[in-house]
Amino acid sequence: MWRALAFLALLALAAFGAVWIADRPGSVTIVWNGYEVATSLAIALIGVLVASIAIGFVWAIVRGLITLPDALVRGSRDRRRAKGFSALSRGMVAVGSGDPLAAKRHAGDAERLLGAEPLALLLKAQAAQISGDREAAEHAFQRMVNDPETRVLGLRGLFVEARRRSDETAARAYATEAARLAPSVTWANEAVLEAQCADGDWGAATETVERRAALGLVDRSVSRRQRAVLLTAAAQTREAGEPEAATERVLQAVKLAPELVPAAALAGRLLARRGDLKKAAKIVEAAWRANPHPDLAKTYMNLRTGDSVRDRMARAETLARISSWDAEARLAMVQAAFDAKDFAKARETLAPLLSDQPTVRACLAMARIEEVEHGPASGRAREWLARATRARRDPLWIADGVASETWGPVSPVTGRLDAFVWKTPTDVLAPPSGADEDGLAELSSSAPEAAPEPIAVPPASTSPAPMKSVGPMASGTATPVVLPVPGAEPGKTHNAA
C-alpha cells in the first residue's frame, strides 16, 4: 500500500517537472575541442539521464567481475555451513534415538563441514558417549574447555565422565571450576555442596546454601531448611567436645526449622545439660506438636536427671495431651508406666494400639508386660512375641530406599542433603533368620523379673546391609543399622523431620 502511494507520488513529481521544463524552453550549448553542440534543455536532460544509466550499468559489470571470487567463496561457505547444520540436526536426532553409528557419522560430517563449532563438538562428544567411547568423549569435552565460550559446557561433560569412572577427585575439581566461572550454574553448585557434605565441612556447605539462595537457585524456605540441617550436623559433631559451640549452632537450627526433630532433640539435651530446663521443654514441645517422635519423647522425659519415675509419667502425659494421644505418645506413656511398675496403666494406654494391626513396638511392649506379670515362659508372653515377628513395622528414617534407626544430614546413597524422612517402610522384609517363637521366648526369659528393663524396640527386618559411606553421619552415637527398603520413594522431599 505504502509502496504504491510512494510510486504514484514520484510519478506525479516527475510529470510536474516535465511540464515545468516544457513551459520554460531553453537551449544548451557544449563547446569542446573545437566542436560546438547546441540542443534544447529537454534533450540535454534526457542525454544526461541516459549517460548516467549507461555509466551505472558499466560500473555494475566491473564491480561484479571484481567481487566474483569473493562471492563464489562466500556462496560455497554458506552451502557448506548449511550442509554442516543439516548434518548436525540429523546427528542430534540420531543421538536422541540412540543410534550410535548414525550419530558418529553425522558428527564426523558436522565437524568436517563446520570445524570447531561448539554444537559440532557437543554432537561428537554425545555420539562418543552413546557408543561407549569415553576417551573420545573426554577429548571432545576438553576441546570445549579450551574455548572460553564453551568452557562451562566442557567442564560439565568432563564432570559427568569423571563420575562415570568413579573419579570423585576430578569430578569435584571440575565442579568447583565451573562454579567459579559461572556461579549460577545449578549442577556445579549442587556438586560442590554434595562434596562439602561428604567431607563433613558443614561451615562451607552452609555458605554454599546461602549463596544459592542469594542467586535464586533455590526457594528461601528450602534454603532455611537446608541451613538448619547443616547447623544440626555441625552441632552433633561438637556435642561431646564443644557443648557451647554445639548449643549455639543447634539453637540457630531450631530457629530456622522448629519442626526439625534431630535439632529439637539435640537442643533439648544440651539445654538440659546447661540447666535451662524451661527453654529445653519449650523447644521439644514445639517440635512434638509438629512431628511426634520417639527421640523427642526420650529427650523430654529425661530433661531432669534426678526425676522419679512418677515425674517421667507426668511428662509423658503432657506429651500425650499436646499430641492428642498420638501413637508415639502412647508408647512413651507405656514406657513410663512400665518403669513405674504401673502395669495396669501401661495396659490401658497400650490397648488402643493393639486393637487394629499393632506394630512391632506395640507387640513387644505387651509381651514385656506379660513377662513381668505372668513369667517369661507364659503363653501370653510367647503369643505377643510371635505376633511381633509378623506385625506391621514401625517408622524409621528412610532416604533413597535405605532405612536407618538414626538420622543423618545427607543420604548414604546419593549424598543428597536433607534426604531422610521419618515414615513406615514397606512391609516386605522377613523377620530375622532363625527367629521363631521358641527363640524369642528364650531370649525374653534371660531378663530378670525383679528389675524390669526398658521396652526393647529392635527392628523387624533381615540382617542389616552396610551403609554406603558418603560423609560423616554426625550423629554423635554409634553407627546406625541400615536396612534396604524396597519400594521406597527416593525422590520424595523431606517433609517429616
LOLUMSE-555118 format. One record per residue (C-alpha): residue number from 1; x negated, y, z negated; residue in one letter. Coordinates in pm, 1 decimal, padded with zeros to 6 digits. Layout:
# residues N
REC, NUM, X, Y, Z, a
...
END
This chain:
# residues 497
REC, 1, 00000.0, 00000.0, 00000.0, m
REC, 2, -00264.1, 00249.5, -00104.7, w
REC, 3, -00491.0, 00147.6, 00181.6, r
REC, 4, -00211.8, 00213.3, 00437.6, a
REC, 5, -00144.1, 00554.3, 00287.7, l
REC, 6, -00514.5, 00640.7, 00294.6, a
REC, 7, -00539.4, 00530.1, 00660.6, f
REC, 8, -00239.8, 00744.4, 00759.3, l
REC, 9, -00387.1, 01041.6, 00571.4, a
REC, 10, -00720.7, 01007.3, 00752.6, l
REC, 11, -00541.0, 00967.7, 01086.0, l
REC, 12, -00338.2, 01282.6, 01023.6, a
REC, 13, -00654.1, 01469.8, 00925.5, l
REC, 14, -00829.1, 01361.3, 01249.9, a
REC, 15, -00528.5, 01467.4, 01460.8, a
REC, 16, -00517.8, 01801.9, 01287.2, f
REC, 17, -00890.9, 01851.2, 01353.1, g
REC, 18, -00849.2, 01763.6, 01723.7, a
REC, 19, -00560.2, 02004.7, 01761.7, v
REC, 20, -00751.0, 02277.5, 01579.6, w
REC, 21, -01054.9, 02236.7, 01809.9, i
REC, 22, -00830.9, 02225.2, 02122.0, a
REC, 23, -00670.2, 02556.0, 02022.7, d
REC, 24, -01013.5, 02715.8, 01992.4, r
REC, 25, -01202.7, 02626.5, 02311.7, p
REC, 26, -01580.0, 02689.8, 02339.7, g
REC, 27, -01891.6, 02564.8, 02509.3, s
REC, 28, -02217.0, 02405.1, 02400.6, v
REC, 29, -02543.5, 02462.0, 02592.1, t
REC, 30, -02852.5, 02245.7, 02537.4, i
REC, 31, -03189.5, 02356.9, 02681.8, v
REC, 32, -03469.5, 02101.4, 02658.4, w
REC, 33, -03790.5, 02051.7, 02860.4, n
REC, 34, -03680.3, 02285.4, 03140.8, g
REC, 35, -03332.9, 02136.6, 03166.8, y
REC, 36, -03012.7, 02310.1, 03070.0, e
REC, 37, -02696.2, 02120.9, 02995.1, v
REC, 38, -02370.4, 02302.1, 02933.4, a
REC, 39, -02045.2, 02136.6, 02823.8, t
REC, 40, -01734.5, 02205.7, 02625.9, s
REC, 41, -01723.5, 02177.3, 02248.6, l
REC, 42, -01487.5, 01876.8, 02254.9, a
REC, 43, -01709.9, 01679.9, 02492.3, i
REC, 44, -02013.6, 01765.0, 02277.0, a
REC, 45, -01844.3, 01636.3, 01963.4, l
REC, 46, -01742.9, 01315.0, 02137.1, i
REC, 47, -02100.9, 01270.5, 02257.2, g
REC, 48, -02236.8, 01317.1, 01906.9, v
REC, 49, -01988.9, 01058.5, 01775.0, l
REC, 50, -02080.7, 00802.0, 02042.4, v
REC, 51, -02453.0, 00859.2, 01982.3, a
REC, 52, -02405.7, 00807.5, 01606.3, s
REC, 53, -02222.7, 00480.6, 01663.7, i
REC, 54, -02493.1, 00358.7, 01900.5, a
REC, 55, -02773.2, 00450.3, 01659.9, i
REC, 56, -02589.7, 00277.1, 01374.3, g
REC, 57, -02541.5, -00036.2, 01584.2, f
REC, 58, -02909.5, -00047.3, 01677.3, v
REC, 59, -03011.6, 00007.6, 01312.7, w
REC, 60, -02788.3, -00277.3, 01200.3, a
REC, 61, -02952.2, -00512.4, 01450.2, i
REC, 62, -03301.8, -00407.8, 01344.2, v
REC, 63, -03219.6, -00438.2, 00974.0, r
REC, 64, -03061.8, -00779.7, 01031.7, g
REC, 65, -03378.1, -00900.6, 01203.5, l
REC, 66, -03591.6, -00766.6, 00918.7, i
REC, 67, -03381.7, -00925.2, 00640.7, t
REC, 68, -03307.6, -01250.6, 00825.3, l
REC, 69, -03581.1, -01457.2, 00646.1, p
REC, 70, -03462.8, -01343.8, 00302.3, d
REC, 71, -03101.4, -01414.8, 00394.3, a
REC, 72, -03190.8, -01764.2, 00512.1, l
REC, 73, -03384.3, -01832.1, 00189.3, v
REC, 74, -03102.4, -01691.6, -00024.6, r
REC, 75, -02842.1, -01899.0, 00155.6, g
REC, 76, -03049.7, -02212.2, 00114.3, s
REC, 77, -03094.1, -02136.3, -00255.9, r
REC, 78, -02722.1, -02078.9, -00303.2, d
REC, 79, -02638.4, -02404.0, -00127.2, r
REC, 80, -02898.4, -02581.3, -00342.3, r
REC, 81, -02752.8, -02437.9, -00663.1, r
REC, 82, -02402.5, -02531.5, -00552.3, a
REC, 83, -02514.5, -02889.1, -00493.3, k
REC, 84, -02700.2, -02886.2, -00826.0, g
REC, 85, -02397.1, -02770.7, -01023.0, f
REC, 86, -02183.6, -03024.5, -00840.6, s
REC, 87, -02428.3, -03296.6, -00947.2, a
REC, 88, -02422.6, -03150.4, -01298.2, l
REC, 89, -02044.0, -03168.7, -01310.6, s
REC, 90, -02039.2, -03528.2, -01185.5, r
REC, 91, -02311.4, -03618.1, -01435.5, g
REC, 92, -02112.6, -03476.8, -01727.8, m
REC, 93, -01812.7, -03679.9, -01616.4, v
REC, 94, -02032.9, -03991.4, -01597.5, a
REC, 95, -02166.4, -03927.4, -01949.3, v
REC, 96, -01814.2, -03881.2, -02080.2, g
REC, 97, -01700.1, -04203.5, -01916.5, s
REC, 98, -02003.2, -04397.0, -02044.4, g
REC, 99, -02164.0, -04476.9, -01706.9, d
REC, 100, -02541.9, -04462.2, -01774.8, p
REC, 101, -02653.3, -04542.8, -01417.3, l
REC, 102, -02441.5, -04270.9, -01256.2, a
REC, 103, -02533.2, -04028.7, -01533.5, a
REC, 104, -02907.0, -04082.2, -01480.3, k
REC, 105, -02870.8, -04048.8, -01101.5, r
REC, 106, -02675.2, -03725.3, -01124.9, h
REC, 107, -02909.4, -03595.8, -01393.8, a
REC, 108, -03205.9, -03652.6, -01164.4, g
REC, 109, -03029.4, -03473.0, -00878.7, d
REC, 110, -02935.4, -03181.9, -01105.0, a
REC, 111, -03291.2, -03145.8, -01235.4, e
REC, 112, -03433.0, -03162.9, -00881.3, r
REC, 113, -03189.6, -02906.3, -00749.0, l
REC, 114, -03166.1, -02671.6, -01049.5, l
REC, 115, -03508.1, -02707.3, -01207.7, g
REC, 116, -03528.3, -02613.2, -01577.5, a
REC, 117, -03163.6, -02515.3, -01601.5, e
REC, 118, -03052.6, -02568.6, -01966.4, p
REC, 119, -02744.1, -02766.4, -01864.4, l
REC, 120, -02955.5, -02990.3, -01641.6, a
REC, 121, -03188.9, -03064.5, -01932.6, l
REC, 122, -02891.3, -03134.7, -02157.0, l
REC, 123, -02745.3, -03374.7, -01899.5, l
REC, 124, -03078.5, -03550.6, -01869.6, k
REC, 125, -03100.3, -03590.2, -02248.0, a
REC, 126, -02744.3, -03719.9, -02276.4, q
REC, 127, -02794.7, -03961.8, -01989.1, a
REC, 128, -03106.8, -04094.5, -02162.0, a
REC, 129, -02914.5, -04127.4, -02488.7, q
REC, 130, -02628.5, -04334.5, -02348.5, i
REC, 131, -02877.1, -04555.3, -02162.9, s
REC, 132, -03081.0, -04611.4, -02480.6, g
REC, 133, -03395.7, -04435.1, -02358.9, d
REC, 134, -03481.1, -04249.8, -02681.6, r
REC, 135, -03822.3, -04138.8, -02561.0, e
REC, 136, -03679.7, -03966.3, -02252.1, a
REC, 137, -03409.1, -03803.7, -02462.3, a
REC, 138, -03661.8, -03663.7, -02709.4, e
REC, 139, -03877.6, -03538.3, -02421.8, h
REC, 140, -03579.8, -03350.7, -02274.7, a
REC, 141, -03487.1, -03201.6, -02610.1, f
REC, 142, -03847.3, -03099.1, -02668.7, q
REC, 143, -03841.8, -02911.2, -02337.9, r
REC, 144, -03533.9, -02727.7, -02464.3, m
REC, 145, -03716.5, -02635.8, -02784.6, v
REC, 146, -03992.6, -02475.1, -02577.6, n
REC, 147, -03737.6, -02241.0, -02417.8, d
REC, 148, -03621.1, -01960.7, -02651.8, p
REC, 149, -03269.8, -01965.4, -02503.8, e
REC, 150, -03214.2, -02336.0, -02573.3, t
REC, 151, -03432.0, -02379.8, -02881.3, r
REC, 152, -03149.4, -02439.6, -03127.7, v
REC, 153, -02980.4, -02686.2, -02891.1, l
REC, 154, -03307.1, -02875.2, -02856.7, g
REC, 155, -03352.3, -02882.9, -03233.7, l
REC, 156, -03003.2, -03025.6, -03265.0, r
REC, 157, -03089.8, -03307.9, -03024.7, g
REC, 158, -03420.7, -03381.3, -03198.7, l
REC, 159, -03238.6, -03383.0, -03532.8, f
REC, 160, -02991.7, -03643.9, -03407.9, v
REC, 161, -03270.0, -03859.6, -03264.7, e
REC, 162, -03468.6, -03837.7, -03588.9, a
REC, 163, -03161.9, -03950.1, -03783.7, r
REC, 164, -03116.5, -04243.8, -03547.2, r
REC, 165, -03467.5, -04368.1, -03612.0, r
REC, 166, -03425.4, -04301.9, -03988.5, s
REC, 167, -03696.8, -04036.4, -03997.5, d
REC, 168, -03543.9, -03814.8, -04266.8, e
REC, 169, -03856.3, -03600.8, -04298.0, t
REC, 170, -03847.6, -03498.0, -03932.4, a
REC, 171, -03470.2, -03453.3, -03937.8, a
REC, 172, -03498.1, -03223.9, -04236.4, r
REC, 173, -03769.9, -03018.2, -04066.2, a
REC, 174, -03559.6, -02974.1, -03750.4, y
REC, 175, -03252.1, -02873.7, -03950.6, a
REC, 176, -03449.4, -02624.5, -04159.4, t
REC, 177, -03597.2, -02462.7, -03848.9, e
REC, 178, -03254.7, -02442.2, -03682.2, a
REC, 179, -03104.2, -02284.7, -03994.6, a
REC, 180, -03385.3, -02028.6, -03995.2, r
REC, 181, -03336.6, -01937.8, -03628.6, l
REC, 182, -02955.0, -01939.3, -03639.1, a
REC, 183, -02820.8, -01906.9, -03996.1, p
REC, 184, -02460.6, -01951.9, -03881.9, s
REC, 185, -02516.6, -02296.1, -03723.6, v
REC, 186, -02289.4, -02529.8, -03920.1, t
REC, 187, -02470.5, -02860.8, -03863.3, w
REC, 188, -02806.0, -02718.4, -03973.6, a
REC, 189, -02659.9, -02571.4, -04292.8, n
REC, 190, -02487.3, -02898.1, -04377.6, e
REC, 191, -02805.5, -03098.6, -04315.2, a
REC, 192, -03012.9, -02863.7, -04530.3, v
REC, 193, -02752.9, -02881.9, -04808.7, l
REC, 194, -02749.3, -03262.0, -04790.0, e
REC, 195, -03129.5, -03275.5, -04811.7, a
REC, 196, -03135.0, -03042.9, -05111.2, q
REC, 197, -02873.9, -03255.3, -05288.8, c
REC, 198, -03070.2, -03571.6, -05211.2, a
REC, 199, -03376.7, -03414.1, -05374.0, d
REC, 200, -03175.4, -03302.6, -05675.0, g
REC, 201, -03265.6, -02940.7, -05602.6, d
REC, 202, -02936.9, -02810.2, -05733.8, w
REC, 203, -03050.9, -02446.9, -05751.4, g
REC, 204, -03147.4, -02434.1, -05383.5, a
REC, 205, -02828.8, -02620.4, -05292.7, a
REC, 206, -02623.8, -02359.3, -05478.7, t
REC, 207, -02794.0, -02081.0, -05282.4, e
REC, 208, -02715.5, -02263.5, -04958.2, t
REC, 209, -02348.8, -02295.6, -05054.4, v
REC, 210, -02331.4, -01925.1, -05138.5, e
REC, 211, -02495.4, -01833.3, -04807.0, r
REC, 212, -02248.5, -02049.7, -04615.1, r
REC, 213, -01959.7, -01877.6, -04790.1, a
REC, 214, -02105.9, -01533.8, -04712.3, a
REC, 215, -02133.1, -01628.0, -04343.2, l
REC, 216, -01774.1, -01752.2, -04338.8, g
REC, 217, -01868.3, -02113.5, -04262.4, l
REC, 218, -01651.2, -02247.0, -04548.2, v
REC, 219, -01347.2, -02119.0, -04734.6, d
REC, 220, -01401.4, -01932.9, -05058.4, r
REC, 221, -01205.9, -02195.6, -05252.8, s
REC, 222, -01423.2, -02475.7, -05113.4, v
REC, 223, -01734.7, -02275.9, -05191.0, s
REC, 224, -01626.3, -02222.1, -05552.8, r
REC, 225, -01556.4, -02592.3, -05591.4, r
REC, 226, -01894.8, -02691.0, -05444.4, q
REC, 227, -02078.1, -02443.4, -05664.6, r
REC, 228, -01900.5, -02588.4, -05967.8, a
REC, 229, -02006.2, -02940.5, -05867.9, v
REC, 230, -02368.9, -02833.1, -05821.3, l
REC, 231, -02374.9, -02645.6, -06152.8, l
REC, 232, -02231.3, -02953.7, -06325.2, t
REC, 233, -02501.7, -03172.4, -06170.9, a
REC, 234, -02769.9, -02927.5, -06285.0, a
REC, 235, -02622.2, -02926.2, -06635.5, a
REC, 236, -02617.8, -03306.2, -06651.1, q
REC, 237, -02989.1, -03323.2, -06572.4, t
REC, 238, -03059.9, -03077.7, -06856.2, r
REC, 239, -02816.0, -03215.5, -07114.2, e
REC, 240, -03073.6, -03412.0, -07309.6, a
REC, 241, -03382.5, -03188.9, -07287.8, g
REC, 242, -03242.0, -02836.5, -07239.2, e
REC, 243, -02897.9, -02820.5, -07403.0, p
REC, 244, -02879.7, -02439.8, -07397.0, e
REC, 245, -02954.3, -02419.5, -07023.3, a
REC, 246, -02712.4, -02705.9, -06963.3, a
REC, 247, -02439.7, -02527.1, -07161.0, t
REC, 248, -02487.4, -02206.3, -06964.1, e
REC, 249, -02454.3, -02384.9, -06630.6, r
REC, 250, -02162.0, -02605.2, -06723.8, v
REC, 251, -01965.4, -02308.3, -06856.5, l
REC, 252, -02015.7, -02138.3, -06520.4, q
REC, 253, -01889.3, -02455.8, -06354.3, a
REC, 254, -01579.7, -02464.4, -06577.4, v
REC, 255, -01509.4, -02101.9, -06491.8, k
REC, 256, -01526.2, -02180.3, -06118.0, l
REC, 257, -01326.6, -02505.9, -06137.5, a
REC, 258, -01143.2, -02556.5, -06469.6, p
REC, 259, -00990.9, -02883.2, -06341.2, e
REC, 260, -01329.0, -03047.4, -06269.2, l
REC, 261, -01331.3, -03342.5, -06510.3, v
REC, 262, -01710.9, -03400.5, -06537.7, p
REC, 263, -01770.3, -03030.7, -06606.0, a
REC, 264, -01498.8, -03009.3, -06871.6, a
REC, 265, -01613.0, -03329.4, -07044.8, a
REC, 266, -01976.0, -03217.3, -07047.8, l
REC, 267, -01880.7, -02868.7, -07167.7, a
REC, 268, -01678.1, -03023.7, -07449.9, g
REC, 269, -01970.8, -03238.4, -07564.2, r
REC, 270, -02222.8, -02956.5, -07550.6, l
REC, 271, -01998.8, -02704.1, -07726.1, l
REC, 272, -01907.4, -02958.8, -07992.7, a
REC, 273, -02277.2, -03022.5, -08048.2, r
REC, 274, -02321.5, -02646.7, -08090.5, r
REC, 275, -02027.9, -02633.2, -08333.6, g
REC, 276, -01789.5, -02431.4, -08115.6, d
REC, 277, -01502.0, -02678.1, -08150.8, l
REC, 278, -01223.6, -02434.8, -08067.7, k
REC, 279, -01368.1, -02342.5, -07729.4, k
REC, 280, -01456.1, -02706.2, -07655.5, a
REC, 281, -01098.5, -02816.5, -07727.5, a
REC, 282, -00956.1, -02536.8, -07512.8, k
REC, 283, -01169.9, -02635.5, -07211.8, i
REC, 284, -01088.0, -03006.9, -07242.7, v
REC, 285, -00715.9, -02940.3, -07286.0, e
REC, 286, -00708.1, -02720.0, -06975.0, a
REC, 287, -00874.2, -02990.8, -06765.6, a
REC, 288, -00649.3, -03258.8, -06920.4, w
REC, 289, -00336.6, -03071.4, -06812.5, r
REC, 290, -00456.5, -03084.0, -06450.6, a
REC, 291, -00610.3, -03434.4, -06449.9, n
REC, 292, -00564.9, -03672.9, -06746.0, p
REC, 293, -00886.7, -03874.6, -06750.5, h
REC, 294, -01040.6, -04121.8, -06998.2, p
REC, 295, -01364.9, -03921.8, -07015.3, d
REC, 296, -01170.7, -03617.8, -07130.4, l
REC, 297, -00982.5, -03824.3, -07386.0, a
REC, 298, -01305.9, -03969.2, -07523.8, k
REC, 299, -01463.5, -03624.3, -07549.8, t
REC, 300, -01157.2, -03468.9, -07710.5, y
REC, 301, -01109.8, -03743.2, -07969.5, m
REC, 302, -01475.3, -03726.3, -08074.1, n
REC, 303, -01525.3, -03349.2, -08085.3, l
REC, 304, -01593.5, -03360.4, -08459.4, r
REC, 305, -01835.9, -03634.4, -08560.0, t
REC, 306, -01704.6, -03679.0, -08912.2, g
REC, 307, -01335.6, -03707.8, -08824.6, d
REC, 308, -01145.4, -04003.1, -08965.0, s
REC, 309, -00950.5, -04245.9, -08753.1, v
REC, 310, -00631.2, -04065.1, -08851.9, r
REC, 311, -00776.6, -03738.3, -08725.5, d
REC, 312, -00854.0, -03903.6, -08392.8, r
REC, 313, -00498.0, -04034.1, -08378.3, m
REC, 314, -00373.4, -03680.7, -08426.7, a
REC, 315, -00593.4, -03559.4, -08141.9, r
REC, 316, -00466.2, -03841.6, -07919.4, a
REC, 317, -00107.8, -03737.5, -07997.3, e
REC, 318, -00197.2, -03382.1, -07895.8, t
REC, 319, -00323.1, -03506.8, -07558.8, l
REC, 320, -00008.4, -03714.7, -07516.5, a
REC, 321, 00216.0, -03415.0, -07576.9, r
REC, 322, 00014.4, -03199.0, -07337.0, i
REC, 323, 00044.1, -03452.4, -07053.8, s
REC, 324, 00399.6, -03569.6, -07131.8, s
REC, 325, 00274.2, -03910.7, -07235.8, w
REC, 326, 00075.9, -03987.5, -06923.3, d
REC, 327, -00063.0, -04342.6, -06890.3, a
REC, 328, -00414.1, -04223.4, -06981.7, e
REC, 329, -00275.5, -04050.1, -07289.2, a
REC, 330, -00103.1, -04371.3, -07396.7, r
REC, 331, -00422.5, -04572.4, -07355.2, l
REC, 332, -00613.0, -04313.8, -07561.1, a
REC, 333, -00341.5, -04332.5, -07826.0, m
REC, 334, -00360.5, -04712.8, -07826.7, v
REC, 335, -00737.1, -04698.6, -07879.8, q
REC, 336, -00697.7, -04454.1, -08169.4, a
REC, 337, -00422.8, -04664.1, -08330.3, a
REC, 338, -00631.6, -04977.6, -08283.9, f
REC, 339, -00928.0, -04813.9, -08458.0, d
REC, 340, -00694.4, -04711.5, -08740.6, a
REC, 341, -00561.7, -05072.9, -08756.5, k
REC, 342, -00211.4, -04942.2, -08695.7, d
REC, 343, -00122.1, -05228.3, -08464.8, f
REC, 344, 00249.4, -05158.1, -08472.6, a
REC, 345, 00186.2, -04808.8, -08342.9, k
REC, 346, -00050.6, -04947.3, -08079.3, a
REC, 347, 00213.3, -05196.9, -07961.0, r
REC, 348, 00484.7, -04931.9, -07949.5, e
REC, 349, 00266.7, -04692.4, -07749.8, t
REC, 350, 00146.3, -04962.2, -07510.3, l
REC, 351, 00488.1, -05115.8, -07439.4, a
REC, 352, 00588.8, -04879.0, -07152.4, p
REC, 353, 00264.2, -04960.2, -06969.7, l
REC, 354, 00332.1, -05335.0, -06986.1, l
REC, 355, 00687.8, -05327.9, -06855.0, s
REC, 356, 00607.9, -05297.0, -06483.6, d
REC, 357, 00281.5, -05403.4, -06315.8, q
REC, 358, 00039.5, -05342.4, -06603.8, p
REC, 359, -00321.2, -05254.5, -06522.8, t
REC, 360, -00634.0, -05438.0, -06632.2, v
REC, 361, -00698.7, -05197.9, -06918.3, r
REC, 362, -00341.6, -05230.3, -07046.4, a
REC, 363, -00358.4, -05612.2, -07041.3, c
REC, 364, -00694.3, -05617.5, -07216.5, l
REC, 365, -00567.0, -05375.2, -07479.9, a
REC, 366, -00271.0, -05600.1, -07551.6, m
REC, 367, -00495.1, -05906.8, -07558.5, a
REC, 368, -00718.1, -05734.4, -07811.7, r
REC, 369, -00423.4, -05657.3, -08035.0, i
REC, 370, -00305.0, -06018.4, -08015.3, e
REC, 371, -00654.6, -06144.5, -08100.1, e
REC, 372, -00671.1, -05939.7, -08417.4, v
REC, 373, -00317.8, -06021.2, -08532.0, e
REC, 374, -00292.3, -06389.6, -08433.4, h
REC, 375, -00652.0, -06501.5, -08378.6, g
REC, 376, -00874.1, -06512.0, -08070.6, p
REC, 377, -00757.0, -06861.8, -07974.0, a
REC, 378, -00387.8, -06778.5, -07992.0, s
REC, 379, -00168.7, -06844.2, -07694.6, g
REC, 380, -00057.1, -06483.6, -07670.0, r
REC, 381, -00411.6, -06352.3, -07651.8, a
REC, 382, -00503.6, -06610.2, -07387.2, r
REC, 383, -00192.0, -06519.7, -07188.3, e
REC, 384, -00282.0, -06149.8, -07174.8, w
REC, 385, -00641.4, -06229.5, -07083.9, l
REC, 386, -00516.0, -06444.5, -06799.5, a
REC, 387, -00284.5, -06166.4, -06683.4, r
REC, 388, -00578.1, -05924.3, -06686.4, a
REC, 389, -00752.9, -06131.1, -06419.3, t
REC, 390, -00460.2, -06072.6, -06184.1, r
REC, 391, -00349.6, -05727.6, -06295.6, a
REC, 392, -00349.6, -05409.5, -06094.4, r
REC, 393, -00681.5, -05229.6, -06102.9, r
REC, 394, -00735.5, -04908.3, -06294.8, d
REC, 395, -00851.2, -04586.8, -06126.1, p
REC, 396, -01221.9, -04541.0, -06054.7, l
REC, 397, -01443.4, -04277.8, -05896.7, w
REC, 398, -01438.4, -04351.2, -05522.9, i
REC, 399, -01644.5, -04188.6, -05247.7, a
REC, 400, -01666.0, -04305.5, -04885.7, d
REC, 401, -01545.8, -04656.1, -04966.8, g
REC, 402, -01766.7, -04704.3, -05273.8, v
REC, 403, -01620.3, -04726.7, -05624.9, a
REC, 404, -01815.9, -04630.1, -05935.5, s
REC, 405, -01741.4, -04609.8, -06306.0, e
REC, 406, -01935.8, -04283.4, -06330.2, t
REC, 407, -01904.5, -03960.0, -06134.3, w
REC, 408, -02174.2, -03825.4, -05905.2, g
REC, 409, -02209.8, -03489.9, -05728.3, p
REC, 410, -02274.6, -03647.3, -05386.4, v
REC, 411, -02161.3, -03956.3, -05200.6, s
REC, 412, -02401.9, -04250.1, -05235.1, p
REC, 413, -02325.6, -04345.1, -04873.2, v
REC, 414, -02325.5, -04025.2, -04669.7, t
REC, 415, -02474.7, -03771.6, -04910.5, g
REC, 416, -02158.9, -03558.3, -04878.6, r
REC, 417, -02116.3, -03306.9, -05158.0, l
REC, 418, -01811.8, -03338.3, -05386.8, d
REC, 419, -01705.5, -03668.4, -05236.0, a
REC, 420, -01592.8, -03859.8, -05546.9, f
REC, 421, -01217.6, -03887.9, -05605.1, v
REC, 422, -01052.6, -04041.8, -05911.8, w
REC, 423, -00798.5, -04288.4, -05774.2, k
REC, 424, -00693.2, -04651.0, -05781.0, t
REC, 425, -00890.3, -04882.2, -05546.9, p
REC, 426, -00710.1, -05117.3, -05312.8, t
REC, 427, -00618.8, -05444.0, -05481.5, d
REC, 428, -00811.1, -05677.7, -05251.4, v
REC, 429, -01100.7, -05778.2, -05474.8, l
REC, 430, -01103.7, -06107.1, -05657.5, a
REC, 431, -01179.2, -06138.0, -06031.5, p
REC, 432, -01538.7, -06211.0, -06135.7, p
REC, 433, -01653.5, -06554.1, -06020.9, s
REC, 434, -01601.8, -06822.6, -06282.0, g
REC, 435, -01378.6, -06602.0, -06495.5, a
REC, 436, -01094.2, -06840.6, -06572.5, d
REC, 437, -00862.5, -06832.0, -06870.6, e
REC, 438, -01081.5, -07056.0, -07087.3, d
REC, 439, -01390.3, -06849.7, -07013.7, g
REC, 440, -01212.9, -06528.5, -07104.9, l
REC, 441, -01080.6, -06683.6, -07421.5, a
REC, 442, -01431.4, -06796.1, -07518.4, e
REC, 443, -01565.5, -06450.6, -07450.8, l
REC, 444, -01299.4, -06289.7, -07667.6, s
REC, 445, -01344.8, -06536.3, -07955.5, s
REC, 446, -01701.5, -06419.0, -08015.7, s
REC, 447, -01580.0, -06089.3, -08165.8, a
REC, 448, -01529.8, -06080.6, -08544.7, p
REC, 449, -01174.1, -06035.7, -08668.6, e
REC, 450, -01257.2, -05820.7, -08968.5, a
REC, 451, -01430.1, -05542.6, -08771.5, a
REC, 452, -01225.1, -05455.8, -08463.7, p
REC, 453, -01427.5, -05317.2, -08177.5, e
REC, 454, -01316.6, -05058.7, -07923.5, p
REC, 455, -01097.4, -05192.5, -07649.3, i
REC, 456, -01315.7, -05314.1, -07365.1, a
REC, 457, -01249.0, -05183.2, -07014.5, v
REC, 458, -01453.6, -05395.4, -06772.6, p
REC, 459, -01384.1, -05359.2, -06400.2, p
REC, 460, -01178.2, -05636.8, -06247.8, a
REC, 461, -01395.0, -05691.2, -05943.5, s
REC, 462, -01655.7, -05906.3, -05782.8, t
REC, 463, -02025.3, -05883.0, -05852.5, s
REC, 464, -02138.6, -05523.5, -05814.9, p
REC, 465, -02313.8, -05416.9, -05498.1, a
REC, 466, -02614.2, -05186.0, -05528.5, p
REC, 467, -02554.2, -04817.3, -05474.4, m
REC, 468, -02732.6, -04657.5, -05182.3, k
REC, 469, -02975.1, -04405.2, -05321.1, s
REC, 470, -02912.3, -04061.8, -05176.0, v
REC, 471, -03024.0, -03849.1, -05464.0, g
REC, 472, -03009.6, -03839.4, -05841.5, p
REC, 473, -02664.5, -03902.6, -05976.0, m
REC, 474, -02730.2, -03654.5, -06252.3, a
REC, 475, -02504.6, -03845.3, -06484.7, s
REC, 476, -02726.0, -03840.5, -06789.5, g
REC, 477, -02627.6, -04205.4, -06857.1, t
REC, 478, -02710.1, -04547.3, -06726.8, a
REC, 479, -02695.8, -04621.6, -06354.6, t
REC, 480, -02327.9, -04671.6, -06258.5, p
REC, 481, -02187.1, -05001.7, -06145.3, v
REC, 482, -02077.3, -04954.9, -05785.7, v
REC, 483, -01826.2, -05174.3, -05605.4, l
REC, 484, -01741.1, -05168.5, -05234.0, p
REC, 485, -01377.8, -05077.7, -05181.9, v
REC, 486, -01228.1, -05195.1, -04852.7, p
REC, 487, -00964.1, -04971.4, -04706.7, g
REC, 488, -01072.6, -04657.6, -04891.2, a
REC, 489, -01035.1, -04324.1, -04717.8, e
REC, 490, -01383.2, -04173.8, -04678.1, p
REC, 491, -01258.3, -03856.0, -04512.5, g
REC, 492, -01020.6, -03761.1, -04793.5, k
REC, 493, -01106.7, -03443.5, -04972.5, t
REC, 494, -01185.2, -03438.1, -05343.6, h
REC, 495, -00855.2, -03339.1, -05495.0, n
REC, 496, -00860.6, -03502.8, -05837.8, a
REC, 497, -01177.1, -03442.1, -06030.9, a
END
